Amino acid sequence: MGTISLAVSVPKGLVQSTADWCQGLGPGAFDTAPNFTLAAYDTSGSNANTTGVPLVLTETSLDSDTAYMAIATYATQPDNTFAAFSLSQGVLSPNVNATGVNVTDLSVNSGDAPSFVASETSVPAPAQVYCGVADTDPHGGNPYPILSVNKDTDSFSLCKSTSGDSNGQDIVVFEAAQGSSDYDFSTCTPVHVQLIGLD
């Protein structure tokens, strides 16, 4: 009897990406996907379900007609104006629908929260730093693709914000580090940011 080989790749309808921002992430990497939500899955194992905690954008500061935003848990910021996202050639952006607002992602530095800028006028050029990564293990694995930034899927944390309009909210941080004035490092929990709703 022969061995059956199962080819598992990116979710149906998506295309594997070998773009710079997906380099080294394997055959499950993709950089374009429409309409999904994000959830933080605790990699230390204390999860209530398989999807994780729902995430939304939250305002961190406001400057004239420009809002700066980060990703927070819905439980600590229950405004789902920006709860659905899309990936387009490495750019992660919220689905703005009929809000009339322009929103784009920004470059992500070590120790910082992934950030976005929103304005009714112009916004800076987007940063192509994101990639989705589907589990390609033919024997099963994580059913939800995970997000990478700067070619890294394993360095996200949920941390308690200590500054700005998001003070007290649980925000997503990349490569959390001690000494930040924006979040309390002692509260940080390692997470994978999962893409939910890609069938």
C-alpha positions as CSV (number, residue, x, y, z in Angstrom):
1,M,0.0,0.0,0.0
2,G,1.4,3.4,-1.0
3,T,1.6,6.5,1.2
4,I,-0.9,9.3,0.6
5,S,0.7,12.7,0.6
6,L,-1.5,15.6,1.5
7,A,-0.6,19.0,0.1
8,V,-1.6,21.7,2.5
9,S,-1.1,25.3,1.7
10,V,-2.6,28.7,2.2
11,P,-6.4,29.1,2.8
12,K,-8.7,28.6,-0.1
13,G,-8.7,31.5,-2.5
14,L,-5.4,33.0,-1.2
15,V,-2.1,32.9,-3.0
16,Q,1.3,32.0,-1.5
17,S,3.6,35.0,-1.3
18,T,7.4,35.2,-1.6
19,A,7.5,38.9,-1.3
20,D,10.3,40.4,0.9
21,W,7.9,40.8,3.9
22,C,7.0,37.1,3.8
23,Q,10.6,35.8,3.2
24,G,11.5,32.8,5.4
25,L,7.9,32.1,6.6
26,G,7.4,29.0,4.5
27,P,4.8,27.7,2.0
28,G,1.9,28.9,4.1
29,A,2.8,32.6,3.8
30,F,0.4,35.0,2.1
31,D,0.3,38.8,1.9
32,T,-3.1,39.5,0.5
33,A,-6.4,38.5,2.1
34,P,-9.8,40.2,2.4
35,N,-12.1,40.8,5.4
36,F,-11.0,38.9,8.5
37,T,-10.9,39.7,12.2
38,L,-7.9,39.4,14.5
39,A,-7.7,37.5,17.8
40,A,-4.9,37.1,20.4
41,Y,-4.2,33.5,21.3
42,D,-2.2,33.1,24.5
43,T,0.8,30.9,23.6
44,S,1.3,30.0,27.3
45,G,-1.9,28.0,27.1
46,S,-4.6,29.8,29.1
47,N,-7.3,30.3,26.4
48,A,-11.1,30.0,26.7
49,N,-11.4,28.9,23.1
50,T,-9.4,28.0,20.0
51,T,-9.7,31.5,18.4
52,G,-8.5,33.7,21.2
53,V,-9.5,37.1,22.4
54,P,-11.1,39.4,19.8
55,L,-9.0,42.4,18.8
56,V,-10.0,45.9,17.5
57,L,-8.3,49.2,16.8
58,T,-8.2,51.7,19.7
59,E,-7.3,55.4,19.7
60,T,-4.0,56.1,21.5
61,S,-3.8,59.8,20.8
62,L,-5.4,62.6,18.8
63,D,-3.6,65.4,17.0
64,S,-5.8,67.9,15.2
65,D,-7.6,65.8,12.6
66,T,-5.3,62.8,12.9
67,A,-5.8,59.9,15.2
68,Y,-3.1,57.4,16.1
69,M,-4.3,53.9,16.9
70,A,-3.1,50.5,18.2
71,I,-4.6,47.1,18.4
72,A,-6.4,46.3,21.7
73,T,-8.7,43.6,23.1
74,Y,-12.4,44.1,22.5
75,A,-12.9,43.3,26.2
76,T,-10.9,46.5,27.2
77,Q,-12.0,48.6,24.2
78,P,-15.5,47.5,23.2
79,D,-15.8,49.8,20.1
80,N,-15.9,47.6,17.0
81,T,-15.8,50.5,14.5
82,F,-12.6,49.0,13.2
83,A,-12.9,45.3,14.0
84,A,-12.4,43.8,10.5
85,F,-9.1,43.9,8.6
86,S,-7.6,43.2,5.2
87,L,-4.1,42.4,4.0
88,S,-2.9,43.9,0.7
89,Q,0.6,43.2,-0.5
90,G,2.0,43.3,3.1
91,V,-0.2,46.2,4.3
92,L,-2.5,45.5,7.2
93,S,-5.5,47.9,7.2
94,P,-8.9,48.0,8.9
95,N,-11.9,47.8,6.7
96,V,-13.2,51.3,7.0
97,N,-16.5,50.7,5.1
98,A,-18.5,54.0,4.9
99,T,-16.7,55.9,7.7
100,G,-15.1,58.3,5.3
101,V,-11.8,57.9,7.1
102,N,-8.4,57.0,5.6
103,V,-6.4,54.6,7.7
104,T,-3.0,53.1,7.2
105,D,-0.5,51.0,9.0
106,L,2.9,52.3,10.1
107,S,6.3,50.7,10.4
108,V,6.7,48.5,13.6
109,N,9.7,48.8,15.8
110,S,10.9,46.4,18.5
111,G,9.3,47.3,21.8
112,D,6.4,49.2,20.3
113,A,2.7,48.5,19.6
114,P,1.8,48.0,15.9
115,S,0.3,51.4,15.1
116,F,-2.1,52.9,12.6
117,V,-2.9,56.5,11.6
118,A,-6.4,57.7,10.7
119,S,-7.5,60.9,9.1
120,E,-10.3,62.4,7.0
121,T,-7.6,64.0,4.9
122,S,-4.3,62.4,3.8
123,V,-2.3,59.7,5.6
124,P,1.4,58.6,5.1
125,A,2.4,55.8,2.7
126,P,1.6,52.4,4.2
127,A,4.3,50.1,5.5
128,Q,4.6,46.7,3.8
129,V,5.6,44.7,6.9
130,Y,2.8,42.2,7.5
131,C,2.2,38.6,6.3
132,G,-0.3,35.9,7.2
133,V,1.1,32.4,7.8
134,A,-1.1,29.3,7.5
135,D,-0.1,26.0,9.2
136,T,0.8,23.7,6.4
137,D,1.2,20.5,8.5
138,P,-0.8,17.8,6.7
139,H,-1.4,16.0,10.0
140,G,-3.2,19.0,11.5
141,G,-2.1,22.0,13.5
142,N,-3.4,25.4,14.1
143,P,-6.6,25.9,12.1
144,Y,-6.1,29.7,11.9
145,P,-3.4,31.5,10.1
146,I,-1.2,33.7,12.3
147,L,0.1,37.2,11.6
148,S,3.7,38.1,11.2
149,V,5.3,41.5,11.3
150,N,8.9,42.1,10.2
151,K,9.0,38.4,9.3
152,D,8.3,37.3,12.9
153,T,5.2,35.5,14.1
154,D,6.3,34.7,17.6
155,S,7.1,38.1,19.2
156,F,3.6,39.6,19.9
157,S,2.4,40.1,23.4
158,L,-0.7,41.5,25.1
159,C,0.3,44.2,27.6
160,K,-1.6,46.7,29.8
161,S,-1.3,50.2,28.3
162,T,-0.1,52.9,30.6
163,S,-0.3,56.0,28.4
164,G,-2.5,58.1,26.2
165,D,-6.2,57.4,25.4
166,S,-5.6,53.6,25.6
167,N,-4.4,53.8,29.2
168,G,-5.7,50.7,31.0
169,Q,-6.5,48.8,27.8
170,D,-4.8,45.5,26.8
171,I,-2.8,46.3,23.7
172,V,-0.7,44.2,21.2
173,V,3.0,44.9,21.4
174,F,5.8,43.6,19.2
175,E,8.9,42.4,21.1
176,A,7.8,43.8,24.4
177,A,10.6,45.1,26.6
178,Q,11.2,46.4,30.1
179,G,11.4,50.2,30.5
180,S,8.6,51.2,28.1
181,S,6.5,54.2,29.2
182,D,3.7,53.0,27.0
183,Y,2.8,49.7,28.7
184,D,3.5,47.8,31.9
185,F,6.0,45.0,30.9
186,S,5.1,42.9,34.0
187,T,1.5,42.5,32.5
188,C,2.7,41.2,29.1
189,T,1.5,37.8,28.0
190,P,2.9,36.2,24.8
191,V,0.3,35.7,22.1
192,H,-0.1,34.7,18.4
193,V,-2.3,37.1,16.5
194,Q,-4.7,34.9,14.6
195,L,-6.6,35.7,11.4
196,I,-10.2,34.6,11.9
197,G,-12.8,34.1,9.1
198,L,-10.6,33.0,6.2
199,D,-12.2,29.9,4.9
